[in-house]
């Protein structure tokens, strides 16, 4: 199998300058660079740039996919909007990394999962990041469901490798786990996050509040100094100023109110979540089996009512002595074989098959199809 590596970087808060585009393009002859994006595809060789440095200095998101099971997603987040201490509880292994950029203006969040057994299927990287870009805005807005999902992904492995112990507590449970965004669902699919773990975790997750707060009405309550401060920052082209301003208005609007701080329910240990997830999977398997058995029972009962007419149809099709008719006859015979097994009448079915063999001994095409289908044994 040939090698496949895909790198995609995105600039989201502003465009790359002409110099920045040239700098990025100079990293590889395989570079495809625009004002907001850079992609690199390798079927041999490797990327010569430094992903961490590029994220700190040029880009806001990065996606990496390789056909040996490597999948990586990185974010550059404004440190003015996210506190490092908010991210830390989710970072229980090297697979969830975070650090402050050298200029202290950004937090780099690095989700780096590699598992050849789990991610060994070939996956094209082109277009994947489009489904995940909303995750960054959600993080900036204080929605940490992504981080909790990442924790659910790495926690069982971290426990197995003794990075954490079985009594380690889950991080703060975000609201809204029962109703994930489209980007979060895409993230679950991309990293193959166990749906049982998510289902169990979501039971303790509160619903997100739908009550809208009219933050714009609080603009009049800004002091003259604070208003001037924001106007000066706007004139200087500060990135993410809209989010910063709206965050300030929200905090002003909810100051002293209960919705200003989400109350967290009692948290659980990782071992209890894993145990509950295993029970969830057992129950799901049981229900699926019951549904399959119920559907099979209904199918067999319906066939039993039509058994005589189906046998007549088999003989009519055989008498046509046409290839297509033989194929249809075999389909009916397989249904009748299944019915005989369900009713415990295999010996009767064998007698009926023997009758067909004795009635049509010269129809070798038919008999060959019957053997191939397992009707004649």
C-alpha positions as CSV (number, residue, x, y, z in Angstrom):
1,X,0.0,0.0,0.0
2,X,1.3,3.4,-0.9
3,X,1.9,6.1,1.8
4,X,-0.6,8.9,2.3
5,X,-0.2,12.0,4.5
6,X,-2.4,15.0,4.4
7,X,-1.8,18.3,6.2
8,X,-4.3,21.2,6.1
9,X,-3.8,24.5,7.8
10,X,-6.5,27.2,8.1
11,X,-6.3,30.9,8.9
12,X,-9.7,32.0,10.1
13,X,-9.5,35.3,12.0
14,X,-7.7,37.2,9.2
15,X,-5.9,36.5,5.9
16,X,-2.3,35.5,5.4
17,X,-0.1,38.3,4.2
18,X,1.8,38.0,0.9
19,X,5.0,37.4,2.8
20,X,3.3,34.7,5.0
21,X,2.0,32.9,1.9
22,X,5.5,32.9,0.4
23,X,7.0,31.6,3.6
24,X,4.5,28.8,3.8
25,X,4.8,27.9,0.1
26,X,8.6,27.7,0.5
27,X,8.3,24.8,2.9
28,X,7.4,22.2,0.2
29,X,7.0,21.8,-3.5
30,X,3.7,20.1,-2.7
31,X,2.3,23.2,-1.0
32,X,-1.0,24.6,-2.1
33,X,-1.4,28.0,-0.4
34,X,-4.2,30.5,-0.5
35,X,-5.0,33.6,1.6
36,X,-6.7,31.4,4.2
37,X,-5.5,27.9,3.7
38,X,-2.4,25.7,3.1
39,X,-2.5,22.0,2.2
40,X,0.3,19.5,1.7
41,X,-0.2,16.0,0.4
42,X,2.5,13.3,0.5
43,X,2.6,9.8,-1.0
44,X,6.3,9.6,-0.1
45,X,8.6,11.8,1.9
46,X,7.5,14.0,4.8
47,X,6.5,17.6,5.7
48,X,9.7,19.6,6.4
49,X,7.9,22.4,8.4
50,X,7.2,22.5,12.1
51,X,3.5,22.2,12.7
52,X,3.6,23.7,16.2
53,X,5.5,26.8,15.0
54,X,3.2,27.3,12.1
55,X,0.2,27.2,14.4
56,X,1.8,29.6,16.8
57,X,2.7,32.1,14.1
58,X,0.4,31.7,11.1
59,X,-2.7,29.5,11.4
60,X,-5.8,29.0,13.6
61,X,-6.5,25.3,12.8
62,X,-4.6,22.3,11.5
63,X,-5.8,18.8,10.4
64,X,-3.4,15.9,9.8
65,X,-4.3,12.4,8.5
66,X,-2.0,9.5,7.6
67,X,-2.9,6.1,6.4
68,X,-1.0,4.4,9.2
69,X,-3.6,5.5,11.7
70,X,-2.5,9.0,12.7
71,X,-5.1,11.7,13.2
72,X,-4.4,15.1,14.6
73,X,-6.4,18.3,15.1
74,X,-4.8,21.5,16.4
75,X,-6.4,24.9,17.4
76,X,-4.9,28.3,18.1
77,X,-7.2,30.1,20.6
78,X,-6.9,33.6,21.9
79,X,-5.6,33.6,25.4
80,X,-7.7,36.6,26.2
81,X,-10.8,34.5,25.9
82,X,-9.8,31.1,27.3
83,X,-8.0,30.5,30.6
84,X,-5.3,27.7,30.5
85,X,-6.8,26.4,33.8
86,X,-10.1,25.7,32.1
87,X,-8.4,23.4,29.6
88,X,-6.0,21.6,32.1
89,X,-8.5,19.2,33.7
90,X,-9.1,17.6,30.3
91,X,-5.4,17.0,29.5
92,X,-4.7,13.7,31.2
93,X,-2.3,12.3,28.6
94,X,0.1,13.4,25.9
95,X,-2.7,12.9,23.4
96,X,-4.4,16.1,24.6
97,X,-1.7,18.8,24.7
98,X,-2.0,22.5,25.4
99,X,0.6,25.3,25.7
100,X,0.9,29.1,25.6
101,X,2.5,30.6,22.5
102,X,5.7,32.5,22.9
103,X,4.0,35.8,22.6
104,X,1.5,34.7,25.2
105,X,-1.4,35.8,22.9
106,X,-2.6,32.3,22.0
107,X,-3.2,28.9,23.5
108,X,-2.4,26.0,21.3
109,X,-4.6,23.0,21.8
110,X,-3.3,19.7,20.2
111,X,-5.5,16.6,19.9
112,X,-3.1,13.9,18.5
113,X,-4.5,10.4,18.4
114,X,-2.7,7.5,16.6
115,X,-3.9,3.9,16.5
116,X,-3.1,1.7,13.5
117,X,-5.7,-0.9,14.5
118,X,-8.4,1.6,15.1
119,X,-7.7,4.1,12.3
120,X,-6.0,1.9,9.8
121,X,-8.7,2.4,7.1
122,X,-7.7,4.8,4.3
123,X,-9.3,8.2,4.7
124,X,-8.9,11.1,2.4
125,X,-8.2,14.3,4.2
126,X,-9.6,16.7,1.7
127,X,-12.9,18.3,2.9
128,X,-12.6,16.8,6.5
129,X,-11.7,20.1,8.1
130,X,-14.7,21.8,6.6
131,X,-16.9,19.8,9.0
132,X,-14.8,20.6,12.0
133,X,-14.1,24.4,11.7
134,X,-17.1,25.3,14.0
135,X,-15.4,23.6,16.8
136,X,-13.0,26.5,17.2
137,X,-15.8,29.1,17.6
138,X,-17.5,26.8,20.1
139,X,-14.3,26.6,22.2
140,X,-13.9,30.4,22.0
141,X,-17.5,30.8,23.1
142,X,-16.9,28.7,26.2
143,X,-18.4,25.4,24.8
144,X,-16.1,22.7,26.1
145,X,-18.0,19.7,24.9
146,X,-15.2,19.0,22.4
147,X,-12.7,18.8,25.2
148,X,-14.9,16.5,27.2
149,X,-15.3,14.2,24.1
150,X,-11.6,14.2,23.7
151,X,-11.2,13.2,27.4
152,X,-13.7,10.3,26.9
153,X,-11.6,9.1,24.0
154,X,-8.2,9.1,25.7
155,X,-9.3,8.2,29.3
156,X,-9.6,4.4,28.9
157,X,-6.2,4.2,27.3
158,X,-4.7,6.5,29.9
159,X,-6.1,4.2,32.6
160,X,-4.7,1.1,30.9
161,X,-1.3,2.8,30.6
162,X,-1.5,4.0,34.3
163,X,-1.3,7.7,33.3
164,X,-4.4,7.9,35.6
165,X,-5.8,5.6,38.2
166,X,-9.3,4.1,38.4
167,X,-10.4,6.6,41.0
168,X,-9.5,9.6,38.8
169,X,-12.5,11.9,38.5
170,X,-14.0,13.1,35.2
171,X,-13.5,16.8,34.3
172,X,-16.3,19.3,34.7
173,X,-19.3,18.0,32.8
174,X,-20.4,20.5,30.1
175,X,-24.0,21.1,29.3
176,X,-25.6,19.9,26.1
177,X,-23.9,16.4,25.7
178,X,-27.3,15.0,24.8
179,X,-27.6,17.4,21.8
180,X,-24.2,17.7,20.1
181,X,-23.5,20.2,17.4
182,X,-22.9,18.9,13.8
183,X,-19.2,19.7,14.2
184,X,-19.0,17.7,17.5
185,X,-20.8,14.8,15.8
186,X,-18.3,14.9,13.0
187,X,-15.5,15.0,15.5
188,X,-17.0,11.9,17.2
189,X,-17.1,10.0,13.9
190,X,-13.6,11.1,12.8
191,X,-12.0,9.9,16.1
192,X,-14.3,6.9,16.5
193,X,-15.3,8.0,20.0
194,X,-17.3,5.3,21.8
195,X,-21.0,6.1,21.7
196,X,-21.5,4.1,24.9
197,X,-19.1,6.4,26.7
198,X,-20.9,9.5,25.4
199,X,-24.3,8.1,26.2
200,X,-23.3,7.3,29.8
201,X,-21.6,10.7,30.2
202,X,-24.6,12.6,28.8
203,X,-26.9,11.3,31.5
204,X,-25.3,13.7,34.0
205,X,-25.1,16.6,31.5
206,X,-27.6,19.4,31.9
207,X,-29.5,20.8,29.0
208,X,-28.1,24.0,27.5
209,X,-30.1,27.1,28.4
210,X,-32.2,28.5,25.6
211,X,-32.9,31.8,27.3
212,X,-31.4,34.5,25.2
213,X,-29.7,37.4,26.9
214,X,-30.0,40.8,25.1
215,X,-26.3,41.8,25.6
216,X,-26.6,44.7,23.2
217,X,-28.9,46.4,25.7
218,X,-25.9,46.6,28.1
219,X,-23.8,48.7,25.7
220,X,-25.3,51.8,27.3
221,X,-24.1,50.7,30.7
222,X,-20.4,50.7,29.6
223,X,-18.3,53.4,31.2
224,X,-16.9,56.0,28.9
225,X,-13.4,54.7,29.5
226,X,-14.3,51.2,28.7
227,X,-16.1,52.3,25.6
228,X,-13.1,54.2,24.4
229,X,-10.8,51.3,25.2
230,X,-12.8,49.0,22.9
231,X,-12.9,51.6,20.1
232,X,-9.2,52.1,20.2
233,X,-8.7,48.3,20.1
234,X,-11.1,48.2,17.1
235,X,-9.2,50.9,15.2
236,X,-6.0,48.8,15.7
237,X,-7.6,45.8,14.1
238,X,-7.4,43.5,17.1
239,X,-8.3,39.9,16.2
240,X,-11.3,38.3,17.9
241,X,-12.4,41.7,19.3
242,X,-16.1,41.0,18.6
243,X,-15.9,37.8,20.7
244,X,-14.0,39.7,23.5
245,X,-16.5,42.5,23.4
246,X,-19.5,40.1,23.5
247,X,-17.9,38.2,26.3
248,X,-17.5,41.4,28.3
249,X,-21.2,42.4,27.7
250,X,-22.3,38.9,28.7
251,X,-20.4,39.0,31.9
252,X,-21.8,42.4,32.6
253,X,-25.4,41.2,31.9
254,X,-25.1,38.1,34.1
255,X,-23.1,39.6,36.9
256,X,-24.4,38.3,40.2
257,X,-26.9,36.0,38.4
258,X,-27.0,32.2,38.7
259,X,-26.4,31.7,34.9
260,X,-23.1,33.4,35.1
261,X,-21.5,30.2,36.4
262,X,-22.6,26.7,35.5
263,X,-23.1,24.4,38.4
264,X,-21.6,21.0,37.9
265,X,-23.2,17.8,39.1
266,X,-21.4,15.3,41.2
267,X,-18.6,13.9,39.0
268,X,-17.8,10.2,38.5
269,X,-14.6,8.2,38.4
270,X,-13.3,7.0,35.1
271,X,-13.7,3.3,36.1
272,X,-17.4,3.8,36.8
273,X,-17.9,5.5,33.4
274,X,-16.2,2.6,31.7
275,X,-18.2,0.1,33.6
276,X,-21.5,1.9,32.8
277,X,-20.4,2.1,29.1
278,X,-19.8,-1.6,29.0
279,X,-23.2,-2.2,30.5
280,X,-24.7,0.1,27.9
281,X,-23.2,-1.9,25.1
282,X,-24.4,-5.2,26.5
283,X,-27.9,-3.8,26.8
284,X,-27.7,-2.4,23.2
285,X,-26.5,-5.8,21.9
286,X,-29.3,-7.5,23.8
287,X,-32.0,-5.2,22.4
288,X,-30.6,-5.6,18.8
289,X,-30.7,-9.4,19.2
290,X,-34.3,-9.3,20.4
291,X,-35.3,-7.0,17.5
292,X,-33.6,-9.4,15.0
293,X,-35.3,-12.4,16.6
294,X,-38.7,-10.7,16.5
295,X,-38.2,-9.7,12.8
296,X,-37.1,-13.2,11.9
297,X,-40.1,-14.7,13.7
298,X,-42.5,-12.5,11.8
299,X,-40.7,-13.3,8.5
300,X,-41.0,-17.1,9.2
301,X,-44.7,-16.9,10.2
302,X,-45.4,-15.0,6.9
303,X,-43.5,-17.6,4.9
304,X,-45.3,-20.4,6.6
305,X,-48.6,-19.1,5.4
306,X,-47.4,-18.9,1.8
307,X,-45.3,-22.1,1.8
308,X,-47.5,-24.1,-0.5
309,X,-47.8,-21.3,-3.1
310,X,-44.0,-20.8,-2.9
311,X,-43.4,-24.4,-3.8
312,X,-45.7,-24.1,-6.7
313,X,-43.9,-21.0,-7.8
314,X,-40.6,-22.9,-7.7
315,X,-41.8,-25.6,-10.1
316,X,-43.3,-23.0,-12.4
317,X,-40.0,-21.1,-12.6
318,X,-38.0,-24.4,-13.2
319,X,-40.4,-25.3,-16.0
320,X,-39.5,-22.1,-17.8
321,X,-35.9,-23.5,-18.3
322,X,-34.4,-20.0,-18.3
323,X,-31.3,-18.8,-16.4
324,X,-33.1,-15.9,-14.8
325,X,-36.0,-18.1,-13.8
326,X,-33.5,-20.6,-12.2
327,X,-32.0,-17.8,-10.1
328,X,-35.5,-16.7,-8.9
329,X,-36.3,-20.4,-8.0
330,X,-33.1,-20.7,-6.0
331,X,-34.0,-17.5,-4.0
332,X,-37.4,-19.1,-3.1
333,X,-35.7,-22.4,-2.2
334,X,-33.3,-20.7,0.2
335,X,-36.4,-19.1,1.9
336,X,-38.0,-22.5,2.2
337,X,-34.8,-23.9,3.5
338,X,-34.6,-21.2,6.2
339,X,-38.3,-21.9,7.1
340,X,-37.6,-25.6,7.4
341,X,-34.8,-24.9,9.8
342,X,-36.9,-22.6,11.9
343,X,-39.7,-25.2,12.1
344,X,-37.4,-28.1,12.6
345,X,-38.5,-29.8,9.4
346,X,-35.1,-30.1,7.6
347,X,-35.7,-33.8,6.7
348,X,-39.0,-32.9,4.9
349,X,-37.2,-30.1,3.0
350,X,-34.4,-32.6,1.9
351,X,-37.1,-35.0,0.6
352,X,-38.7,-32.1,-1.4
353,X,-35.3,-31.2,-2.8
354,X,-34.6,-34.9,-3.7
355,X,-37.9,-34.9,-5.6
356,X,-36.7,-31.9,-7.7
357,X,-33.5,-33.7,-8.4
358,X,-35.3,-36.8,-9.6
359,X,-37.8,-34.8,-11.6
360,X,-35.3,-32.7,-13.4
361,X,-32.1,-34.9,-13.6
362,X,-31.0,-33.4,-16.9
363,X,-31.2,-29.7,-15.9
364,X,-27.5,-29.4,-14.9
365,X,-27.6,-25.6,-14.8
366,X,-30.3,-25.7,-12.2
367,X,-28.7,-28.4,-10.1
368,X,-25.3,-26.6,-10.2
369,X,-27.0,-23.5,-8.9
370,X,-28.7,-25.5,-6.1
371,X,-25.4,-26.9,-5.0
372,X,-23.7,-23.5,-5.1
373,X,-26.5,-22.0,-3.0
374,X,-26.2,-24.8,-0.4
375,X,-29.7,-26.1,-1.2
376,X,-28.3,-29.5,-2.2
377,X,-25.7,-30.8,0.3
